[in-house]
Amino acid sequence: MAPTPQTLATTSAFEVLGPVMVGPSSSHTAGALRCARVAASLVASPVARVRFTLWNSFAHTHRGHGTDRALVAGILGLDTDDERIRDAFELARVTGLEVAFDVAPDDTSVHPNTVDIDMECEDGTRCQVRGESLGGGRVRISRVNGVGVDITGAYATLFVAHRDAPGLLASLTRLLADAEVNIAFCRTYRTEQGGRAYSVFETDGAPAGAVLPRVRALRDVSFATFIMVPGSASATAPGVTAEELFDDGRQLLEACAERGLSVGGVMGLRERGLTGAERAEAAMRRVIDVMRAETSAPLSCPACSLGGFIGGEAQLVSAGAERWAGALMGTVQTDAVARAMAVLERSAAMGVIVAAPTAGSAGVVPGCVLAVADAVGAGEKDVASALWCAAAVGLNIQTHACVAGAEGGCQAEVGSAAAMAAAALVELLGGSPEQALTAASLAISNLLGLVCDPVGGLVEVPCQARNAIGVAAAFSAAQLSLSGVRWLVPFDEVVAAMAEVGHALPSRLRETARGGLAATPAARAACAGCRGCA
């Protein structure tokens, strides 16, 4: 088959089954933290004072999602899975970091999850950075000191601040060439001819340690640093790109047929090429370990959530299985639902979870896969294969549509998770690649148009119950597909339809807590006493 253009070549499976993070939101907590952490890496001196300006969804829901704490934690250099995130304000006080927040008016020209970060450093220098959280923990830096840039961390990235001087770019590229660093992409952004400029080099491999001092010594260079977005593929294998195996569902099926592998087999092969077999297997083991913990601990020891709206519901469902499962969901689906709800409880209490593909939908995939695996006696390799399959489906959705509620509504979060879980169940139970993608298509189709309306801006209500419905959709879709039911609309077209529907949803129904259930009298009354937004 002739080579085809690839857009997925630098995205790790663990940017879909991940990040491993402290809840409650992958876009509003983990993504916000990463924006701030990258921003702090763009200055040479420790940050003494920082002012965050929050836009759109960030502005409306930052307290309920823990965005404010996550942003402070990012400036302090914490990782997404550091449980000290919940204590970020106290950590800032102890370290002497001064923090302030502003809320900007709604602006549809600005990404829904945007933060402007104005930093004043101990040496007196200042830097303003605009960060955007794209969903699932992915981020983009779109502005530095008023200059538009585009930094995602997909590749190893060298960032250079300099004066727009003749010959400087040639000096930079020559220096990298002398260090045997291969440049994948290079872009220079400037305010005006001869003015302030920034050059961004995305490279195949991290520049050697001796490169940065030489770059900083160049005339007209004011600052240079090596950017690493925590958790990205470039952070585990800088600059490596995967073999061109697939770019959409059609190519994924072709890759399965050519190699005689399942969807999970192809995705596992791809990840091993991207990060190396040892890293890929270790990362998957960690994901499975965290998933087992997140789906079980709240069943025995429930914890109250950040806002106080949920805590203990998973235990109730599990305890009621003996009485209700036979007539209603069945024992395995009941177990899956209880586990899925448990994940949301852990996340909403700022515990450690795996975003799959987001924190708000994190319960569906592990709930389904682990419940069915235990029911049929599947081993760890079978569980891993099912999760590789889920990652392949999620990667396609994330690339060609979105997985963030602020962009596409809850169909993008729970709908995507249900599609990933449905495909994973087909893989786990021995179905074909075609059946796996049919199941994914069915799951999305049955949740198309689902709005994102978190009460009080918290990832609690209706998020926990929606994860339960996502499990039901995944189970139904998997059984239909395995039974031979076909679906008229192919997977790629279903994903495109989901993207179109998401763009058509009004902003009040996309994670702003201003519409749907969040706007009902009962929800507003409950929010009046919500401690999570205080």
ZIZIKA-V625968 format. One record per residue. N is the residue number from 1. RES is the residue in three letters. PSI is psi in whole degrees, 0 to 359 (NA if undefined). OMEGA is omega in degrees with one decimal (none if undefined). Layout:
BEGIN
((N/RES/PSI/OMEGA) (N/RES/PSI/OMEGA))
END
This chain:
BEGIN
((1/MET/137/-179.6) (2/ALA/145/178.7) (3/PRO/144/178.5) (4/THR/149/179.6) (5/PRO/139/-177.6) (6/GLN/133/176.2) (7/THR/354/-175.5) (8/LEU/6/-163.2) (9/ALA/343/-178.3) (10/THR/11/-177.6) (11/THR/122/179.9) (12/SER/152/173.4) (13/ALA/332/-175.7) (14/PHE/7/162.9) (15/GLU/356/174.2) (16/VAL/310/169.7) (17/LEU/65/-176.6) (18/GLY/174/11.9) (19/PRO/162/163.9) (20/VAL/124/-164.4) (21/MET/164/168.5) (22/VAL/132/-179.2) (23/GLY/179/15.5) (24/PRO/354/-172.9) (25/SER/131/179.1) (26/SER/321/179.7) (27/SER/321/-174.0) (28/HIS/344/177.9) (29/THR/292/-178.2) (30/ALA/314/180.0) (31/GLY/319/178.2) (32/ALA/316/178.4) (33/LEU/316/-178.4) (34/ARG/321/176.2) (35/CYS/312/-177.5) (36/ALA/323/-179.0) (37/ARG/319/176.3) (38/VAL/318/178.8) (39/ALA/315/-179.3) (40/ALA/335/179.1) (41/SER/350/-178.3) (42/LEU/7/177.2) (43/VAL/152/-174.2) (44/ALA/343/-175.5) (45/SER/153/177.0) (46/PRO/144/-179.5) (47/VAL/128/179.3) (48/ALA/322/-179.2) (49/ARG/141/178.8) (50/VAL/138/175.8) (51/ARG/125/179.3) (52/PHE/128/172.6) (53/THR/120/-172.5) (54/LEU/137/-177.4) (55/TRP/147/168.6) (56/ASN/239/-176.7) (57/SER/321/175.9) (58/PHE/318/-177.2) (59/ALA/322/-174.1) (60/HIS/332/-169.0) (61/THR/16/-169.7) (62/HIS/327/-179.9) (63/ARG/315/-178.0) (64/GLY/333/180.0) (65/HIS/355/-176.7) (66/GLY/17/-179.1) (67/THR/320/-178.7) (68/ASP/315/178.9) (69/ARG/320/-178.2) (70/ALA/320/178.7) (71/LEU/316/177.7) (72/VAL/318/179.0) (73/ALA/322/178.7) (74/GLY/318/177.0) (75/ILE/325/179.9) (76/LEU/352/175.8) (77/GLY/16/179.8) (78/LEU/156/175.2) (79/ASP/165/-176.3) (80/THR/337/-177.6) (81/ASP/15/-179.3) (82/ASP/116/-175.9) (83/GLU/355/174.5) (84/ARG/354/178.6) (85/ILE/320/-178.8) (86/ARG/339/-179.3) (87/ASP/24/-172.4) (88/ALA/322/-178.8) (89/PHE/320/178.2) (90/GLU/321/177.2) (91/LEU/320/178.4) (92/ALA/319/179.5) (93/ARG/316/-178.5) (94/VAL/322/-177.5) (95/THR/352/178.6) (96/GLY/12/177.5) (97/LEU/123/177.7) (98/GLU/132/-172.4) (99/VAL/139/175.0) (100/ALA/154/-179.3) (101/PHE/139/171.6) (102/ASP/148/176.8) (103/VAL/121/-179.2) (104/ALA/156/175.7) (105/PRO/157/179.1) (106/ASP/140/-179.5) (107/ASP/109/-176.6) (108/THR/346/178.1) (109/SER/351/-179.1) (110/VAL/141/179.2) (111/HIS/143/-176.5) (112/PRO/328/-178.6) (113/ASN/79/-175.0) (114/THR/142/175.1) (115/VAL/134/170.5) (116/ASP/129/-174.2) (117/ILE/110/-178.8) (118/ASP/109/-174.1) (119/MET/136/170.4) (120/GLU/124/-171.8) (121/CYS/167/-177.7) (122/GLU/335/179.1) (123/ASP/6/176.9) (124/GLY/349/179.1) (125/THR/158/179.5) (126/ARG/154/178.5) (127/CYS/133/177.3) (128/GLN/128/-176.6) (129/VAL/137/171.7) (130/ARG/125/178.0) (131/GLY/148/178.4) (132/GLU/131/177.7) (133/SER/119/-169.0) (134/LEU/357/-178.7) (135/GLY/144/179.0) (136/GLY/17/-179.5) (137/GLY/353/179.1) (138/ARG/147/-176.8) (139/VAL/164/172.4) (140/ARG/135/170.5) (141/ILE/120/-172.7) (142/SER/352/-180.0) (143/ARG/137/173.6) (144/VAL/118/-179.6) (145/ASN/42/176.2) (146/GLY/356/-179.6) (147/VAL/126/179.4) (148/GLY/130/178.1) (149/VAL/177/177.4) (150/ASP/94/-176.9) (151/ILE/119/-180.0) (152/THR/343/-178.1) (153/GLY/11/178.9) (154/ALA/325/174.5) (155/TYR/165/167.8) (156/ALA/131/-168.8) (157/THR/123/173.2) (158/LEU/123/-178.3) (159/PHE/126/-177.1) (160/VAL/123/173.6) (161/ALA/132/-174.2) (162/HIS/173/171.5) (163/ARG/144/179.7) (164/ASP/83/-174.5) (165/ALA/144/177.9) (166/PRO/135/175.5) (167/GLY/350/-176.5) (168/LEU/317/180.0) (169/LEU/320/177.3) (170/ALA/322/178.7) (171/SER/320/179.2) (172/LEU/313/-178.8) (173/THR/324/178.2) (174/ARG/320/178.9) (175/LEU/316/179.0) (176/LEU/322/178.1) (177/ALA/318/178.5) (178/ASP/329/178.7) (179/ALA/6/179.6) (180/GLU/40/175.0) (181/VAL/122/-179.8) (182/ASN/127/-178.4) (183/ILE/121/176.0) (184/ALA/313/178.6) (185/PHE/148/175.9) (186/CYS/131/177.9) (187/ARG/140/175.7) (188/THR/132/179.4) (189/TYR/137/-178.0) (190/ARG/158/177.9) (191/THR/321/-179.0) (192/GLU/167/177.7) (193/GLN/124/-179.5) (194/GLY/1/-177.4) (195/GLY/202/-179.8) (196/ARG/139/-177.8) (197/ALA/158/176.2) (198/TYR/133/174.7) (199/SER/134/-178.5) (200/VAL/118/178.7) (201/PHE/117/172.6) (202/GLU/122/-167.1) (203/THR/157/174.1) (204/ASP/90/-177.8) (205/GLY/149/-179.6) (206/ALA/134/175.5) (207/PRO/144/179.5) (208/ALA/157/-175.4) (209/GLY/332/-177.4) (210/ALA/350/-175.3) (211/VAL/313/-174.6) (212/LEU/312/178.5) (213/PRO/324/-179.3) (214/ARG/321/177.3) (215/VAL/315/-177.6) (216/ARG/336/-178.6) (217/ALA/349/-179.3) (218/LEU/142/176.7) (219/ARG/140/178.7) (220/ASP/356/174.2) (221/VAL/125/179.9) (222/SER/335/-178.2) (223/PHE/146/175.0) (224/ALA/141/178.3) (225/THR/162/176.5) (226/PHE/118/-176.2) (227/ILE/132/174.7) (228/MET/112/176.6) (229/VAL/118/-176.4) (230/PRO/130/175.4) (231/GLY/350/-178.8) (232/SER/167/179.0) (233/ALA/324/-179.4) (234/SER/339/179.4) (235/ALA/334/-179.6) (236/THR/328/177.6) (237/ALA/78/-169.7) (238/PRO/125/172.3) (239/GLY/357/-179.3) (240/VAL/139/175.7) (241/THR/148/-177.5) (242/ALA/156/171.4) (243/GLU/142/-176.3) (244/GLU/86/-176.9) (245/LEU/319/179.7) (246/PHE/155/178.1) (247/ASP/349/177.4) (248/ASP/184/-176.6) (249/GLY/320/-179.9) (250/ARG/312/179.5) (251/GLN/328/177.9) (252/LEU/315/178.0) (253/LEU/322/177.6) (254/GLU/319/179.1) (255/ALA/321/177.6) (256/CYS/316/-178.3) (257/ALA/317/-177.7) (258/GLU/324/-175.2) (259/ARG/355/-179.1) (260/GLY/35/-177.2) (261/LEU/160/171.9) (262/SER/174/175.8) (263/VAL/315/178.2) (264/GLY/323/178.4) (265/GLY/317/178.8) (266/VAL/318/-178.8) (267/MET/321/176.8) (268/GLY/319/177.0) (269/LEU/317/179.6) (270/ARG/315/-177.8) (271/GLU/322/178.2) (272/ARG/324/176.0) (273/GLY/332/-176.7) (274/LEU/316/-173.2) (275/THR/354/-176.1) (276/GLY/147/-175.0) (277/ALA/317/-175.8) (278/GLU/315/178.9) (279/ARG/317/-178.0) (280/ALA/314/-179.0) (281/GLU/321/178.5) (282/ALA/319/179.1) (283/ALA/320/179.2) (284/MET/321/177.1) (285/ARG/319/-179.8) (286/ARG/318/178.2) (287/VAL/314/-179.1) (288/ILE/318/179.6) (289/ASP/314/179.9) (290/VAL/321/178.7) (291/MET/320/178.6) (292/ARG/321/180.0) (293/ALA/317/-175.5) (294/GLU/332/-179.5) (295/THR/352/-175.4) (296/SER/318/-174.1) (297/ALA/314/-178.8) (298/PRO/343/177.9) (299/LEU/328/179.7) (300/SER/329/-178.1) (301/CYS/79/-179.7) (302/PRO/146/176.5) (303/ALA/144/179.3) (304/CYS/143/-176.0) (305/SER/173/-179.3) (306/LEU/317/-178.8) (307/GLY/348/179.0) (308/GLY/10/-178.0) (309/PHE/333/-179.7) (310/ILE/162/179.8) (311/GLY/108/179.9) (312/GLY/351/-178.9) (313/GLU/322/179.1) (314/ALA/319/178.6) (315/GLN/322/177.5) (316/LEU/316/179.9) (317/VAL/317/179.6) (318/SER/317/-179.2) (319/ALA/331/-178.8) (320/GLY/2/-175.6) (321/ALA/317/-176.7) (322/GLU/324/-177.1) (323/ARG/322/-168.4) (324/TRP/337/-171.1) (325/ALA/319/-176.9) (326/GLY/320/-177.1) (327/ALA/341/-173.2) (328/LEU/264/-169.5) (329/MET/342/-171.9) (330/GLY/158/-172.9) (331/THR/320/-175.8) (332/VAL/315/178.8) (333/GLN/324/175.8) (334/THR/317/177.5) (335/ASP/317/-179.7) (336/ALA/318/179.1) (337/VAL/315/179.1) (338/ALA/318/179.5) (339/ARG/318/-179.9) (340/ALA/316/179.2) (341/MET/327/178.2) (342/ALA/320/-179.9) (343/VAL/317/-179.9) (344/LEU/325/176.3) (345/GLU/316/179.8) (346/ARG/317/-180.0) (347/SER/315/-176.8) (348/ALA/344/174.6) (349/ALA/14/-178.5) (350/MET/43/172.2) (351/GLY/174/-177.1) (352/VAL/129/-179.9) (353/ILE/175/170.2) (354/VAL/120/173.1) (355/ALA/128/-173.5) (356/ALA/76/2.1) (357/PRO/352/178.0) (358/THR/169/177.2) (359/ALA/324/-179.2) (360/GLY/342/178.9) (361/SER/19/-168.4) (362/ALA/344/-175.7) (363/GLY/337/-169.9) (364/VAL/306/-175.9) (365/VAL/307/-179.7) (366/PRO/324/178.1) (367/GLY/311/-179.3) (368/CYS/307/-172.3) (369/VAL/314/-176.1) (370/LEU/324/178.5) (371/ALA/314/-179.7) (372/VAL/321/178.5) (373/ALA/316/178.6) (374/ASP/324/-178.0) (375/ALA/325/-177.0) (376/VAL/2/179.0) (377/GLY/32/179.6) (378/ALA/147/179.2) (379/GLY/180/-177.5) (380/GLU/323/178.9) (381/LYS/323/177.7) (382/ASP/319/177.5) (383/VAL/316/179.5) (384/ALA/317/179.3) (385/SER/318/177.8) (386/ALA/320/-179.9) (387/LEU/325/173.0) (388/TRP/319/178.6) (389/CYS/313/178.3) (390/ALA/319/-179.3) (391/ALA/321/179.3) (392/ALA/316/178.1) (393/VAL/314/-179.8) (394/GLY/324/178.9) (395/LEU/317/177.8) (396/ASN/316/179.9) (397/ILE/315/-177.8) (398/GLN/325/-176.2) (399/THR/319/-172.9) (400/HIS/352/173.9) (401/ALA/244/175.5) (402/CYS/164/177.4) (403/VAL/9/-177.7) (404/ALA/131/178.2) (405/GLY/328/-179.4) (406/ALA/339/177.6) (407/GLU/317/-170.8) (408/GLY/10/-177.9) (409/GLY/182/-177.5) (410/CYS/340/173.3) (411/GLN/328/179.1) (412/ALA/336/-179.7) (413/GLU/287/-179.4) (414/VAL/325/177.0) (415/GLY/315/178.3) (416/SER/317/179.5) (417/ALA/320/178.6) (418/ALA/320/177.5) (419/ALA/316/177.9) (420/MET/316/-178.3) (421/ALA/319/-179.8) (422/ALA/314/177.9) (423/ALA/319/179.8) (424/ALA/320/178.9) (425/LEU/320/177.2) (426/VAL/315/179.1) (427/GLU/315/-177.9) (428/LEU/326/-176.7) (429/LEU/13/171.5) (430/GLY/15/178.4) (431/GLY/171/-178.5) (432/SER/164/174.9) (433/PRO/321/178.7) (434/GLU/319/178.5) (435/GLN/326/179.0) (436/ALA/314/-179.8) (437/LEU/331/173.9) (438/THR/316/178.2) (439/ALA/318/178.0) (440/ALA/318/179.0) (441/SER/315/179.0) (442/LEU/317/-177.4) (443/ALA/313/178.4) (444/ILE/315/-177.4) (445/SER/324/-176.8) (446/ASN/352/176.7) (447/LEU/11/-177.8) (448/LEU/132/178.1) (449/GLY/0/-178.8) (450/LEU/126/-174.9) (451/VAL/161/176.7) (452/CYS/108/-173.2) (453/ASP/63/-175.7) (454/PRO/125/179.6) (455/VAL/124/-179.6) (456/GLY/11/-177.3) (457/GLY/14/-178.3) (458/LEU/147/178.2) (459/VAL/66/-174.4) (460/GLU/296/179.0) (461/VAL/125/6.5) (462/PRO/16/-169.7) (463/CYS/317/-177.8) (464/GLN/314/179.5) (465/ALA/328/178.7) (466/ARG/328/174.4) (467/ASN/323/176.5) (468/ALA/318/178.2) (469/ILE/327/175.5) (470/GLY/321/175.5) (471/VAL/313/-180.0) (472/ALA/318/178.8) (473/ALA/319/-179.6) (474/ALA/315/178.7) (475/PHE/313/-178.8) (476/SER/314/-178.4) (477/ALA/318/179.4) (478/ALA/316/-178.8) (479/GLN/319/177.1) (480/LEU/311/-177.1) (481/SER/314/179.2) (482/LEU/334/179.2) (483/SER/356/178.2) (484/GLY/2/177.9) (485/VAL/133/178.5) (486/ARG/168/-179.2) (487/TRP/135/-173.6) (488/LEU/320/-172.5) (489/VAL/123/-179.5) (490/PRO/159/-176.3) (491/PHE/312/-176.8) (492/ASP/323/179.8) (493/GLU/328/175.2) (494/VAL/317/179.0) (495/VAL/318/178.4) (496/ALA/321/178.3) (497/ALA/320/178.5) (498/MET/320/178.1) (499/ALA/317/-179.5) (500/GLU/316/179.4) (501/VAL/319/180.0) (502/GLY/318/178.9) (503/HIS/333/-178.7) (504/ALA/342/-179.7) (505/LEU/136/176.0) (506/PRO/156/-175.1) (507/SER/329/-178.2) (508/ARG/345/178.9) (509/LEU/18/179.1) (510/ARG/72/169.5) (511/GLU/30/175.2) (512/THR/353/-178.9) (513/ALA/29/-179.7) (514/ARG/5/-179.3) (515/GLY/180/178.4) (516/GLY/219/-179.0) (517/LEU/329/-178.0) (518/ALA/337/-177.3) (519/ALA/2/-179.1) (520/THR/155/178.8) (521/PRO/319/-179.4) (522/ALA/319/179.9) (523/ALA/318/-180.0) (524/ARG/321/178.4) (525/ALA/319/179.3) (526/ALA/324/-178.1) (527/CYS/335/-179.0) (528/ALA/331/179.5) (529/GLY/14/-176.6) (530/CYS/123/-177.8) (531/ARG/343/-177.5) (532/GLY/335/-177.4) (533/CYS/7/-177.9) (534/ALA/NA/none))
END
